[in-house]
Amino acid sequence: MNIQIFGKSKCFDTKKAERYFKERRIRFQSIDIMKFGISRGELTSVKNAVGLDNLLNDKAEDYALLQYLAYEEDKLEKILEDPRLLRTPIVRNGRQATVGYRPEVWKDWE
C-alpha cells in the first residue's frame, strides 16, 4: 500500500486523515498542496478516480470563476495554478482515491 495524503496544513480533516493512518501504523506520504502543489499526472489520476466535481472546494474564492470555464482541461489548468480550489484531504492509494475524510473507504484498502 502506497498512501499519499494531499492536504493543507491548517485543514482539520487532513489532520484527521493523517491520524487515521498513524493509528493503524500504515505508512503514508503527506504533501502540503499549498506549498508543493500537485502534479498534472496526480491530479488527472485523482480526477479519474473520483470525478472533477468531487474535487472542487465550493467555498474557494475562485470557485464561481471555475464554473464558467467550458473545458475540463481549462479547469484542470486553473486548479494547478491555485490548489485552494481543491477539497482536502485527497488520499491516494495507487489508482484509488478519495476526497475528504473517508475512513469507511480506507478500511477496505488495508
All heavy atoms as an XYZ file, in Angstrom:
918
protein
N       0.851     -1.177      0.000
C       0.000      0.000      0.000
C       0.894      1.237      0.000
O       1.817      1.344      0.782
C      -0.892     -0.022      1.246
C      -2.055      0.863      1.131
S      -3.368      0.717      2.361
C      -2.864     -0.454      3.537
N       0.608      2.156     -0.914
C       1.404      3.365     -1.052
C       0.466      4.562     -0.921
O      -0.057      5.061     -1.905
C       2.126      3.362     -2.404
C       3.090      4.511     -2.539
O       3.494      5.107     -1.547
N       3.439      4.838     -3.760
N       0.251      5.015      0.304
C      -0.720      6.069      0.590
C      -0.072      7.439      0.461
O       1.012      7.672      1.002
C      -1.298      5.914      2.023
C      -1.934      4.548      2.219
C      -2.268      7.042      2.353
C      -3.182      4.300      1.440
N      -0.747      8.330     -0.239
C      -0.349      9.729     -0.309
C      -1.525     10.552      0.196
O      -2.672     10.311     -0.202
C      -0.047     10.158     -1.736
C       1.185      9.549     -2.336
C       1.355     10.007     -3.778
O       0.446      9.845     -4.589
N       2.502     10.582     -4.087
N      -1.228     11.523      1.058
C      -2.264     12.432      1.550
C      -1.894     13.846      1.099
O      -0.894     14.398      1.545
C      -2.396     12.371      3.085
C      -2.740     10.957      3.535
C      -3.446     13.373      3.568
C      -2.766     10.776      5.042
N      -2.705     14.382      0.201
C      -2.529     15.761     -0.235
C      -3.468     16.606      0.604
O      -4.678     16.368      0.604
C      -2.896     15.921     -1.715
C      -1.992     15.181     -2.647
C      -2.265     13.869     -3.004
C      -0.852     15.784     -3.156
C      -1.432     13.171     -3.861
C      -0.018     15.094     -4.016
C      -0.302     13.787     -4.367
N      -2.920     17.570      1.328
C      -3.768     18.379      2.185
C      -3.195     19.756      2.417
O      -2.182     20.138      1.836
N      -3.863     20.472      3.280
C      -3.428     21.813      3.679
C      -3.064     21.756      5.155
O      -3.740     21.089      5.941
C      -4.555     22.819      3.449
C      -4.981     22.897      1.998
C      -6.225     23.739      1.821
C      -6.732     23.632      0.399
N      -8.123     24.013      0.263
N      -2.016     22.465      5.533
C      -1.503     22.375      6.905
C      -2.541     22.781      7.951
O      -2.522     22.284      9.064
C      -0.237     23.216      7.055
O      -0.515     24.566      6.755
N      -3.463     23.657      7.612
C      -4.462     24.110      8.587
C      -5.811     23.408      8.431
O      -6.800     23.810      9.022
C      -4.647     25.615      8.467
C      -3.370     26.398      8.761
C      -3.669     27.832      9.032
C      -2.438     28.687      9.135
N      -1.563     28.470     10.202
N      -5.860     22.348      7.634
C      -7.109     21.639      7.373
C      -7.349     20.577      8.446
O      -6.545     19.661      8.620
C      -7.068     21.008      5.988
S      -8.472     19.928      5.637
N      -8.466     20.680      9.144
C      -8.805     19.753     10.217
C      -8.970     18.325      9.688
O      -8.481     17.369     10.278
C     -10.082     20.238     10.908
C     -10.494     19.394     12.076
C      -9.731     19.348     13.234
C     -11.646     18.636     12.010
C     -10.114     18.559     14.310
C     -12.038     17.839     13.079
C     -11.269     17.803     14.221
N      -9.639     18.166      8.554
C      -9.852     16.829      8.002
C      -8.549     16.185      7.531
O      -8.398     14.962      7.596
C     -10.866     16.866      6.853
C     -12.296     16.967      7.352
O     -12.531     16.708      8.550
O     -13.189     17.280      6.536
N      -7.610     16.999      7.066
C      -6.296     16.464      6.686
C      -5.607     15.887      7.912
O      -5.047     14.789      7.859
C      -5.424     17.563      6.031
O      -6.058     18.002      4.836
C      -4.034     17.047      5.715
N      -5.647     16.606      9.008
C      -5.031     16.123     10.253
C      -5.704     14.829     10.733
O      -5.041     13.909     11.193
C      -5.105     17.194     11.343
C      -4.216     18.393     11.080
C      -4.349     19.390     12.215
C      -3.660     20.704     12.046
N      -2.620     20.882     11.126
N      -7.039     14.760     10.599
C      -7.760     13.540     10.981
C      -7.362     12.364     10.098
O      -7.206     11.243     10.583
C      -9.283     13.761     10.892
C      -9.837     14.529     12.057
C     -11.336     14.753     12.074
C     -12.216     14.087     11.106
N     -13.628     14.450     11.176
N      -7.190     12.608      8.807
C      -6.783     11.545      7.888
C      -5.393     11.029      8.254
O      -5.162      9.814      8.299
C      -6.800     12.050      6.443
N      -4.465     11.934      8.536
C      -3.116     11.529      8.927
C      -3.161     10.705     10.213
O      -2.477      9.695     10.338
C      -2.222     12.755      9.088
C      -1.901     13.425      7.768
C      -1.155     14.741      7.915
O      -1.011     15.256      9.058
O      -0.710     15.273      6.880
N      -3.982     11.135     11.158
C      -4.113     10.406     12.430
C      -4.693      9.003     12.189
O      -4.266      8.031     12.801
C      -4.985     11.196     13.408
C      -5.031     10.570     14.793
C      -5.700     11.450     15.830
N      -6.914     12.091     15.357
C      -7.078     13.418     15.296
N      -6.127     14.232     15.674
N      -8.212     13.924     14.858
N      -5.667      8.898     11.279
C      -6.278      7.605     10.960
C      -5.194      6.607     10.548
O      -5.156      5.478     11.034
C      -7.315      7.769      9.843
C      -7.894      6.461      9.357
C      -9.020      5.917      9.965
C      -7.300      5.749      8.315
C      -9.549      4.706      9.529
C      -7.819      4.538      7.879
C      -8.945      4.030      8.498
O      -9.452      2.821      8.076
N      -4.316      6.998      9.625
C      -3.278      6.084      9.141
C      -2.176      5.865     10.179
O      -1.654      4.750     10.294
C      -2.714      6.584      7.806
C      -3.702      6.456      6.682
C      -4.378      7.563      6.196
C      -3.994      5.220      6.130
C      -5.319      7.450      5.176
C      -4.931      5.082      5.114
C      -5.590      6.196      4.640
N      -1.843      6.887     10.963
C      -0.833      6.724     12.027
C      -1.302      5.707     13.057
O      -0.532      4.850     13.494
C      -0.572      8.064     12.729
C       0.413      8.939     12.029
C       0.629     10.228     12.820
C       1.385     11.229     12.003
N       1.403     12.559     12.606
N      -2.557      5.815     13.471
C      -3.102      4.908     14.485
C      -3.077      3.459     14.027
O      -2.989      2.537     14.837
C      -4.535      5.310     14.849
C      -4.622      6.560     15.680
C      -6.046      7.053     15.869
O      -6.985      6.500     15.241
O      -6.227      8.017     16.642
N      -3.159      3.224     12.733
C      -3.152      1.860     12.187
C      -1.763      1.439     11.709
O      -1.618      0.399     11.090
C      -4.171      1.768     11.047
C      -5.579      1.743     11.605
C      -6.601      2.255     10.626
N      -7.923      2.288     11.240
C      -8.336      3.236     12.078
N      -7.547      4.221     12.427
N      -9.555      3.191     12.597
N      -0.772      2.285     12.007
C       0.618      2.035     11.625
C       0.767      1.760     10.124
O       1.495      0.876      9.702
C       1.207      0.892     12.445
C       1.392      1.253     13.895
C       2.176      0.176     14.614
N       2.580      0.619     15.934
C       1.865      0.468     17.036
N       0.679     -0.109     16.966
N       2.319      0.877     18.192
N       0.021      2.541      9.335
C       0.112      2.464      7.879
C       0.955      3.648      7.424
O       0.624      4.798      7.717
C      -1.289      2.511      7.233
C      -2.117      1.306      7.688
C      -1.176      2.554      5.716
C      -3.569      1.365      7.289
N       2.043      3.327      6.732
C       2.925      4.395      6.274
C       2.238      5.204      5.182
O       1.520      4.662      4.340
C       4.231      3.805      5.743
C       5.075      3.224      6.848
C       6.326      2.597      6.359
N       6.798      3.173      5.095
C       7.938      2.899      4.549
N       8.748      2.051      5.126
N       8.297      3.443      3.410
N       2.486      6.507      5.207
C       1.909      7.393      4.203
C       2.868      8.549      3.949
O       3.745      8.827      4.756
C       0.532      7.924      4.641
C       0.572      8.772      5.885
C       0.745     10.145      5.801
C       0.433      8.192      7.136
C       0.787     10.926      6.955
C       0.466      8.959      8.293
C       0.647     10.333      8.200
N       2.672      9.178      2.815
C       3.433     10.370      2.461
C       2.465     11.543      2.530
O       1.407     11.516      1.912
C       4.001     10.222      1.056
C       4.759     11.430      0.567
C       5.184     11.296     -0.888
O       4.694     10.438     -1.613
N       6.076     12.150     -1.311
N       2.824     12.562      3.280
C       1.975     13.736      3.422
C       2.530     14.871      2.566
O       3.714     15.187      2.652
C       1.933     14.153      4.898
O       1.030     15.201      5.068
N       1.681     15.464      1.733
C       2.104     16.533      0.835
C       1.227     17.756      1.079
O       0.004     17.676      0.968
C       1.989     16.105     -0.651
C       2.897     14.912     -0.921
C       2.362     17.252     -1.583
C       2.172     13.700     -1.342
N       1.853     18.877      1.415
C       1.134     20.140      1.603
C       0.918     20.759      0.221
O       1.860     21.256     -0.398
C       1.948     21.073      2.494
C       1.214     22.368      2.830
O       0.242     22.718      2.123
O       1.614     23.034      3.803
N      -0.329     20.721     -0.261
C      -0.574     21.201     -1.621
C      -0.411     22.712     -1.746
O      -0.195     23.212     -2.846
C      -1.954     20.760     -2.184
C      -3.092     21.279     -1.339
C      -2.018     19.285     -2.377
C      -4.446     21.070     -1.969
N      -0.496     23.436     -0.649
C      -0.294     24.885     -0.727
C       1.182     25.205     -0.932
O       1.521     26.195     -1.561
C      -0.823     25.562      0.536
C      -2.320     25.396      0.740
S      -3.319     25.802     -0.716
C      -3.018     27.536     -0.865
N       2.056     24.365     -0.411
C       3.492     24.587     -0.526
C       4.066     23.912     -1.771
O       4.847     24.506     -2.505
C       4.194     24.041      0.726
C       5.664     24.422      0.810
C       6.334     23.789      2.007
C       5.959     24.517      3.273
N       6.705     24.014      4.437
N       3.674     22.671     -2.027
C       4.288     21.884     -3.092
C       3.379     21.662     -4.300
O       3.825     21.206     -5.338
C       4.735     20.517     -2.551
C       5.725     20.639     -1.428
C       5.358     20.350     -0.132
C       7.018     21.068     -1.680
C       6.256     20.469      0.904
C       7.935     21.190     -0.643
C       7.550     20.892      0.656
N       2.094     21.929     -4.160
C       1.162     21.728     -5.264
C       0.911     20.249     -5.525
O       1.245     19.383     -4.721
N       0.314     19.980     -6.660
C       0.023     18.614     -7.085
C       0.369     18.549     -8.569
O       0.111     19.505     -9.308
C      -1.459     18.247     -6.808
C      -1.743     16.780     -7.113
C      -2.408     19.163     -7.533
C      -3.113     16.291     -6.614
N       0.975     17.467     -8.997
C       1.387     17.365    -10.396
C       0.168     17.111    -11.288
O      -0.872     16.646    -10.826
C       2.407     16.252    -10.583
O       1.763     14.992    -10.535
N       0.316     17.407    -12.561
C      -0.770     17.178    -13.519
C      -1.154     15.695    -13.540
O      -2.323     15.340    -13.567
C      -0.355     17.634    -14.910
C      -1.403     17.350    -15.971
C      -1.008     17.857    -17.325
N      -0.947     19.306    -17.397
C      -2.020     20.090    -17.497
N      -3.210     19.557    -17.540
N      -1.889     21.397    -17.562
N      -0.149     14.808    -13.509
C      -0.420     13.368    -13.530
C      -1.190     12.912    -12.306
O      -2.138     12.119    -12.419
N      -0.790     13.404    -11.126
C      -1.501     13.032     -9.896
C      -2.918     13.577     -9.908
O      -3.865     12.874     -9.549
C      -0.729     13.562     -8.677
C       0.568     12.840     -8.442
C       1.497     13.572     -7.494
O       1.448     14.811     -7.407
O       2.301     12.882     -6.853
N      -3.073     14.817    -10.340
C      -4.403     15.428    -10.403
C      -5.305     14.657    -11.370
O      -6.457     14.372    -11.060
C      -4.297     16.897    -10.821
C      -5.608     17.669    -10.910
C      -6.334     17.687     -9.570
C      -5.356     19.088    -11.396
N      -4.768     14.285    -12.518
C      -5.546     13.530    -13.503
C      -5.941     12.159    -12.955
O      -7.079     11.719    -13.123
C      -4.739     13.368    -14.809
O      -4.420     14.674    -15.293
C      -5.532     12.622    -15.865
N      -5.022     11.504    -12.265
C      -5.303     10.199    -11.669
C      -6.438     10.294    -10.638
O      -7.360      9.486    -10.635
C      -4.035      9.648    -11.015
O      -4.312      8.485    -10.293
N      -6.374     11.308     -9.783
C      -7.419     11.501     -8.763
C      -8.736     11.863     -9.439
O      -9.790     11.347     -9.075
C      -6.991     12.574     -7.740
C      -8.130     12.904     -6.800
C      -5.767     12.116     -6.958
N      -8.687     12.731    -10.437
C      -9.904     13.129    -11.163
C     -10.581     11.915    -11.794
O     -11.791     11.766    -11.730
C      -9.581     14.165    -12.239
C     -10.776     14.553    -13.100
C     -10.378     15.256    -14.363
C      -9.585     14.421    -15.286
N     -10.218     13.761    -16.389
N      -9.773     11.017    -12.363
C     -10.326      9.809    -12.977
C     -10.971      8.903    -11.935
O     -11.934      8.199    -12.230
C      -9.242      9.054    -13.745
C      -8.785      9.804    -14.983
O      -9.486     10.673    -15.477
N      -7.601      9.479    -15.452
N     -10.453      8.913    -10.721
C     -10.981      8.047     -9.660
C     -12.258      8.606     -9.025
O     -13.170      7.852     -8.715
C      -9.921      7.820     -8.587
N     -12.314      9.930     -8.818
C     -13.444     10.496     -8.059
C     -14.323     11.451     -8.854
O     -15.407     11.806     -8.402
C     -12.960     11.213     -6.767
C     -12.209     10.263     -5.872
C     -12.127     12.434     -7.082
N     -13.857     11.900    -10.016
C     -14.620     12.869    -10.802
C     -14.227     14.291    -10.451
O     -13.910     14.592     -9.302
N     -14.245     15.160    -11.430
C     -13.793     16.541    -11.244
C     -14.653     17.304    -10.244
O     -14.134     18.013     -9.383
C     -13.763     17.277    -12.589
C     -13.249     18.707    -12.554
C     -11.812     18.755    -12.041
C     -13.337     19.347    -13.917
N     -15.964     17.147    -10.304
C     -16.849     17.903     -9.412
C     -16.601     17.570     -7.943
O     -16.731     18.437     -7.083
C     -18.317     17.660     -9.764
C     -18.697     18.319    -11.082
O     -17.986     19.251    -11.507
O     -19.696     17.888    -11.686
N     -16.238     16.324     -7.641
C     -15.972     15.938     -6.259
C     -14.667     16.529     -5.727
O     -14.474     16.600     -4.525
C     -15.921     14.412     -6.127
C     -17.275     13.794     -6.366
O     -18.303     14.355     -5.994
N     -17.299     12.640     -6.999
N     -13.789     16.931     -6.628
C     -12.502     17.506     -6.226
C     -12.612     18.966     -5.812
O     -11.762     19.466     -5.096
C     -11.514     17.434     -7.393
C     -10.734     16.165     -7.582
C      -9.929     16.240     -8.865
C      -9.825     15.926     -6.415
N     -13.630     19.651     -6.284
C     -13.689     21.098     -6.143
C     -14.201     21.558     -4.790
O     -15.177     21.029     -4.268
C     -14.563     21.684     -7.256
C     -14.097     21.389     -8.672
C     -15.074     21.971     -9.677
C     -12.693     21.897     -8.908
N     -13.537     22.575     -4.264
C     -13.918     23.190     -2.998
C     -14.890     24.328     -3.311
O     -14.478     25.387     -3.780
C     -12.659     23.715     -2.293
C     -12.965     24.449     -1.015
O     -14.111     24.496     -0.566
N     -11.945     25.027     -0.419
N     -16.169     24.118     -3.037
C     -17.170     25.135     -3.379
C     -17.099     26.370     -2.492
O     -17.781     27.351     -2.743
C     -18.584     24.543     -3.380
C     -18.977     23.936     -2.058
O     -18.141     23.908     -1.125
O     -20.122     23.475     -1.946
N     -16.236     26.351     -1.465
C     -16.056     27.523     -0.605
C     -14.843     28.355     -1.021
O     -14.569     29.395     -0.438
C     -15.914     27.084      0.848
C     -17.182     26.449      1.398
C     -16.945     25.874      2.785
C     -18.167     25.222      3.360
N     -18.665     24.076      2.634
N     -14.126     27.895     -2.041
C     -12.934     28.612     -2.508
C     -13.333     29.915     -3.184
O     -14.398     30.034     -3.791
C     -12.140     27.744     -3.480
N     -12.437     30.880     -3.085
C     -12.682     32.219     -3.617
C     -13.003     32.208     -5.122
O     -13.899     32.900     -5.577
C     -11.429     33.058     -3.355
C     -11.618     34.534     -3.468
C     -10.371     35.276     -3.040
O      -9.900     35.060     -1.913
O      -9.874     36.057     -3.868
N     -12.264     31.438     -5.896
C     -12.437     31.421     -7.354
C     -13.336     30.290     -7.850
O     -13.345     29.985     -9.039
C     -11.074     31.316     -8.039
C     -10.295     32.615     -7.971
O     -10.919     33.659     -7.687
O      -9.071     32.586     -8.205
N     -14.107     29.672     -6.959
C     -14.965     28.553     -7.363
C     -15.946     28.973     -8.457
O     -16.131     28.272     -9.442
C     -15.706     27.995     -6.145
C     -16.668     26.892     -6.486
C     -16.205     25.610     -6.748
C     -18.042     27.118     -6.552
C     -17.078     24.577     -7.074
C     -18.922     26.098     -6.874
C     -18.438     24.831     -7.129
O     -19.301     23.820     -7.450
N     -16.578     30.131     -8.303
C     -17.569     30.594     -9.293
C     -16.914     30.797    -10.652
O     -17.485     30.429    -11.681
C     -18.226     31.881     -8.811
N     -15.712     31.353    -10.658
C     -14.986     31.552    -11.911
C     -14.723     30.214    -12.598
O     -14.870     30.088    -13.814
C     -13.661     32.272    -11.637
C     -12.687     32.375    -12.789
C     -13.240     33.299    -13.862
C     -11.334     32.836    -12.310
N     -14.367     29.221    -11.807
C     -14.066     27.898    -12.346
C     -15.287     27.293    -13.044
O     -15.153     26.607    -14.051
C     -13.592     26.987    -11.210
C     -12.890     25.711    -11.599
C     -11.574     26.023    -12.291
C     -12.627     24.866    -10.377
N     -16.473     27.582    -12.535
C     -17.707     27.049    -13.120
C     -17.973     27.604    -14.515
O     -18.655     26.981    -15.314
C     -18.900     27.336    -12.207
C     -18.805     26.675    -10.851
C     -18.564     25.180    -10.955
O     -19.315     24.463    -11.585
N     -17.493     24.716    -10.337
N     -17.415     28.784    -14.816
C     -17.624     29.399    -16.123
C     -16.692     28.857    -17.195
O     -16.913     29.098    -18.375
C     -17.474     30.922    -16.035
C     -18.656     31.572    -15.365
C     -18.554     32.098    -14.090
C     -19.889     31.637    -16.000
C     -19.635     32.683    -13.460
C     -20.988     32.211    -15.382
C     -20.844     32.735    -14.121
O     -21.927     33.294    -13.509
N     -15.632     28.151    -16.780
C     -14.716     27.589    -17.764
C     -15.398     26.419    -18.469
O     -15.941     25.527    -17.822
C     -13.416     27.137    -17.099
C     -12.592     28.255    -16.459
C     -11.399     27.675    -15.723
C     -12.132     29.257    -17.509
N     -15.387     26.432    -19.777
C     -16.151     25.452    -20.554
C     -15.465     24.093    -20.624
O     -16.132     23.064    -20.573
C     -16.392     25.983    -21.968
N     -14.165     24.082    -20.738
C     -13.459     22.826    -20.976
C     -12.802     22.300    -19.711
O     -12.239     23.057    -18.927
C     -12.397     23.012    -22.067
C     -12.989     23.460    -23.377
C     -12.821     24.765    -23.809
C     -13.739     22.579    -24.156
C     -13.375     25.191    -25.008
C     -14.300     22.997    -25.348
C     -14.116     24.305    -25.767
O     -14.678     24.709    -26.943
N     -12.862     20.992    -19.548
C     -12.264     20.350    -18.384
C     -10.764     20.639    -18.302
O     -10.230     20.847    -17.223
C     -12.519     18.841    -18.444
C     -12.157     18.133    -17.170
C     -12.609     16.692    -17.184
O     -13.785     16.442    -16.862
O     -11.774     15.835    -17.514
N     -10.102     20.674    -19.439
C      -8.662     20.950    -19.474
C      -8.353     22.342    -18.906
O      -7.375     22.524    -18.182
C      -8.137     20.823    -20.911
C      -6.644     20.765    -21.014
C      -6.023     19.617    -20.226
O      -6.578     18.504    -20.193
O      -4.952     19.856    -19.634
N      -9.206     23.327    -19.192
C      -9.027     24.678    -18.654
C      -9.238     24.680    -17.141
O      -8.537     25.381    -16.409
C     -10.005     25.666    -19.306
C      -9.708     25.882    -20.780
O      -8.559     25.632    -21.207
O     -10.632     26.299    -21.511
N     -10.204     23.897    -16.682
C     -10.449     23.799    -15.241
C      -9.253     23.177    -14.539
O      -8.822     23.656    -13.481
C     -11.715     22.976    -14.971
C     -12.984     23.676    -15.378
C     -14.208     22.825    -15.095
C     -15.459     23.554    -15.562
N     -16.684     22.848    -15.229
N      -8.685     22.120    -15.120
C      -7.514     21.481    -14.522
C      -6.336     22.452    -14.469
O      -5.604     22.492    -13.477
C      -7.125     20.222    -15.299
C      -8.092     19.057    -15.206
C      -7.636     17.920    -16.111
C      -8.243     18.577    -13.778
N      -6.169     23.240    -15.511
C      -5.084     24.236    -15.558
C      -5.249     25.242    -14.421
O      -4.285     25.595    -13.744
C      -5.116     24.927    -16.921
C      -3.823     25.503    -17.391
C      -2.672     24.528    -17.402
O      -2.791     23.420    -17.960
O      -1.634     24.872    -16.822
N      -6.475     25.714    -14.206
C      -6.762     26.678    -13.137
C      -6.502     26.049    -11.761
O      -5.950     26.694    -10.872
C      -8.212     27.163    -13.254
C      -8.622     28.184    -12.235
C      -7.908     29.492    -12.442
C      -8.407     30.533    -11.454
N      -7.467     31.641    -11.302
N      -6.882     24.786    -11.598
C      -6.650     24.091    -10.326
C      -5.152     23.949    -10.067
O      -4.694     24.131     -8.929
C      -7.337     22.712    -10.333
C      -8.856     22.882    -10.302
C      -6.873     21.866     -9.160
C      -9.629     21.617    -10.608
N      -4.374     23.640    -11.098
C      -2.930     23.520    -10.931
C      -2.307     24.852    -10.531
O      -1.351     24.889     -9.760
C      -2.280     22.992    -12.220
C      -2.566     21.526    -12.531
C      -2.129     21.183    -13.951
C      -1.894     20.613    -11.528
N      -2.866     25.955    -11.018
C      -2.384     27.289    -10.659
C      -2.775     27.650     -9.226
O      -2.027     28.340     -8.534
C      -2.983     28.346    -11.589
C      -2.460     28.332    -12.990
C      -3.249     29.287    -13.884
O      -3.956     30.184    -13.366
O      -3.167     29.107    -15.112
N      -3.960     27.221     -8.792
C      -4.481     27.608     -7.477
C      -5.030     26.389     -6.734
O      -6.211     26.053     -6.851
C      -5.591     28.655     -7.645
C      -6.071     29.209     -6.323
O      -5.525     28.836     -5.267
O      -7.006     30.040     -6.341
N      -4.178     25.703     -5.943
C      -4.618     24.489     -5.246
C      -5.689     24.732     -4.170
O      -6.280     23.780     -3.672
C      -3.343     23.933     -4.628
C      -2.288     24.946     -4.813
C      -2.769     25.976     -5.762
N      -5.980     26.002     -3.858
C      -7.062     26.271     -2.889
C      -8.410     25.825     -3.434
O      -9.375     25.681     -2.683
C      -7.115     27.762     -2.543
C      -5.940     28.226     -1.712
C      -6.000     29.692     -1.488
N      -5.901     30.357     -2.803
C      -5.886     31.664     -2.964
N      -5.985     32.465     -1.940
N      -5.780     32.187     -4.162
N      -8.489     25.608     -4.744
C      -9.737     25.161     -5.369
C     -10.040     23.688     -5.087
O     -11.127     23.209     -5.386
C      -9.665     25.385     -6.880
C      -9.685     26.856     -7.309
C      -9.233     26.998     -8.748
C     -11.072     27.436     -7.105
N      -9.073     22.965     -4.511
C      -9.259     21.536     -4.221
C      -9.809     21.322     -2.820
O      -9.386     21.990     -1.867
C      -7.918     20.801     -4.345
C      -7.339     20.702     -5.741
C      -5.911     20.184     -5.673
C      -8.194     19.787     -6.595
N     -10.731     20.372     -2.687
C     -11.171     19.917     -1.366
C     -10.078     19.029     -0.802
O      -9.427     18.287     -1.527
C     -12.454     19.086     -1.480
C     -13.690     19.927     -1.574
C     -14.954     19.100     -1.621
N     -15.036     18.148     -0.541
C     -15.628     16.955     -0.649
N     -16.164     16.576     -1.777
N     -15.674     16.145      0.370
N      -9.878     19.091      0.482
C      -8.847     18.256      1.115
C      -9.445     17.490      2.270
O     -10.472     17.884      2.804
C      -7.674     19.136      1.613
O      -8.174     20.161      2.458
C      -6.906     19.731      0.463
N      -8.819     16.410      2.669
C      -7.627     15.810      2.090
C      -7.966     14.974      0.856
O      -9.060     14.442      0.739
C      -7.113     14.906      3.203
C      -8.356     14.475      3.920
C      -9.277     15.669      3.860
N      -7.003     14.899     -0.030
C      -7.076     13.965     -1.150
C      -6.166     12.807     -0.757
O      -4.977     13.002     -0.539
C      -6.586     14.614     -2.461
C      -7.482     15.790     -2.833
C      -6.527     13.571     -3.574
C      -6.935     16.647     -3.956
N      -6.747     11.626     -0.608
C      -5.974     10.451     -0.186
C      -5.910      9.502     -1.372
O      -6.935      9.116     -1.926
C      -6.617      9.765      1.042
C      -5.797      8.562      1.464
C      -6.751     10.755      2.190
N      -4.689      9.148     -1.731
C      -4.456      8.319     -2.918
C      -3.758      7.032     -2.551
O      -2.830      7.027     -1.758
C      -3.560      9.132     -3.862
C      -3.892      8.962     -5.278
C      -3.049      9.890     -6.122
N      -2.528      9.056     -7.182
C      -1.339      9.132     -7.692
N      -0.503     10.016     -7.272
N      -0.981      8.316     -8.644
N      -4.238      5.949     -3.125
C      -3.614      4.634     -2.958
C      -3.543      4.026     -4.356
O      -4.486      3.377     -4.801
C      -4.441      3.770     -2.008
C      -3.850      2.398     -1.819
O      -2.668      2.171     -2.059
N      -4.673      1.456     -1.384
N      -2.448      4.280     -5.058
C      -2.348      3.825     -6.447
C      -3.368      4.537     -7.300
O      -3.405      5.753     -7.354
N      -4.240      3.763     -7.957
C      -5.274      4.371     -8.807
C      -6.546      4.698     -8.040
O      -7.463      5.298     -8.590
C      -5.606      3.444     -9.967
C      -4.449      3.323    -10.908
C      -4.770      2.411    -12.047
N      -3.577      2.273    -12.874
C      -3.606      2.156    -14.167
N      -4.739      2.127    -14.794
N      -2.485      2.044    -14.834
N      -6.615      4.258     -6.790
C      -7.782      4.571     -5.965
C      -7.550      5.915     -5.288
O      -6.423      6.273     -4.966
C      -7.978      3.506     -4.885
C      -8.231      2.120     -5.430
C      -8.235      1.102     -4.316
O      -7.264      0.976     -3.581
N      -9.332      0.387     -4.185
N      -8.624      6.642     -5.047
C      -8.504      7.935     -4.381
C      -9.820      8.300     -3.709
O     -10.886      7.834     -4.114
C      -8.109      9.010     -5.383
N      -9.694      9.130     -2.685
C     -10.873      9.693     -2.023
C     -10.627     11.176     -1.803
O      -9.484     11.626     -1.784
C     -11.149      9.039     -0.653
O     -10.018      9.248      0.199
C     -11.449      7.562     -0.774
N     -11.699     11.914     -1.610
C     -11.621     13.331     -1.278
C     -12.411     13.522     -0.005
O     -13.540     13.057      0.121
C     -12.192     14.203     -2.418
C     -12.143     15.675     -2.033
C     -11.438     13.969     -3.709
N     -11.806     14.204      0.963
C     -12.447     14.393      2.261
C     -12.072     13.261      3.208
O     -11.295     12.370      2.866
N     -12.601     13.313      4.413
C     -12.317     12.298      5.433
C     -13.225     11.101      5.184
O     -14.432     11.172      5.380
C     -12.549     12.896      6.827
C     -12.212     11.947      7.946
C     -10.895     11.606      8.206
C     -13.208     11.391      8.733
C     -10.564     10.731      9.231
C     -12.893     10.517      9.760
C     -11.575     10.197      9.999
O     -11.255      9.327     11.005
N     -12.662      9.981      4.709
C     -13.458      8.821      4.290
C     -12.935      7.506      4.878
O     -12.548      6.605      4.131
C     -13.459      8.716      2.769
C     -13.963      9.928      2.004
C     -15.453     10.136      2.104
N     -16.205      8.971      1.712
C     -16.540      8.659      0.472
N     -16.187      9.432     -0.523
N     -17.217      7.567      0.224
N     -12.925      7.339      6.197
C     -12.388      6.104      6.791
C     -13.141      4.848      6.363
O     -12.567      3.763      6.309
C     -12.506      6.343      8.297
C     -13.538      7.399      8.448
C     -13.442      8.251      7.214
N     -14.422      4.985      5.998
C     -15.194      3.805      5.572
C     -14.633      3.234      4.269
O     -14.757      2.031      4.021
C     -16.683      4.142      5.443
C     -17.059      5.078      4.309
C     -16.826      6.568      4.574
O     -16.340      6.929      5.666
O     -17.136      7.370      3.676
N     -14.019      4.048      3.441
C     -13.388      3.578      2.207
C     -11.979      3.076      2.504
O     -11.567      2.024      2.011
C     -13.341      4.711      1.151
C     -12.595      4.264     -0.092
C     -14.749      5.180      0.805
N     -11.236      3.800      3.332
C      -9.842      3.463      3.605
C      -9.702      2.094      4.274
O      -8.734      1.394      4.046
C      -9.174      4.522      4.463
C      -9.231      5.893      3.869
C      -9.300      6.222      2.542
C      -9.250      7.138      4.583
N      -9.353      7.591      2.388
C      -9.312      8.171      3.621
C      -9.204      7.482      5.926
C      -9.334      9.519      3.971
C      -9.218      8.813      6.267
C      -9.290      9.822      5.301
N     -10.691      1.713      5.094
C     -10.569      0.414      5.792
C     -10.541     -0.748      4.795
O      -9.942     -1.768      5.055
C     -11.639      0.245      6.853
C     -13.027     -0.005      6.352
C     -13.942     -0.256      7.539
C     -15.371     -0.286      7.285
N     -16.130     -0.873      6.401
N     -11.160     -0.557      3.628
C     -11.131     -1.603      2.591
C      -9.777     -1.672      1.883
O      -9.517     -2.628      1.184
C     -12.238     -1.352      1.554
C     -13.628     -1.523      2.164
O     -13.749     -2.230      3.182
O     -14.580     -0.944      1.612
N      -8.945     -0.650      2.046
C      -7.628     -0.623      1.431
C      -6.611     -1.427      2.236
O      -5.557     -1.786      1.728
C      -7.108      0.799      1.299
C      -7.860      1.661      0.328
C      -8.879      1.290     -0.491
C      -7.648      3.047      0.072
N      -9.316      2.365     -1.220
C      -8.581      3.448     -0.898
C      -6.763      3.981      0.587
C      -8.643      4.747     -1.386
C      -6.824      5.273      0.113
C      -7.752      5.658     -0.868
N      -6.911     -1.674      3.512
C      -5.927     -2.316      4.406
C      -5.700     -3.775      4.061
O      -6.497     -4.473      3.575
C      -6.380     -2.182      5.855
C      -6.410     -0.734      6.294
C      -6.970     -0.560      7.691
O      -6.809     -1.455      8.530
O      -7.562      0.497      7.945
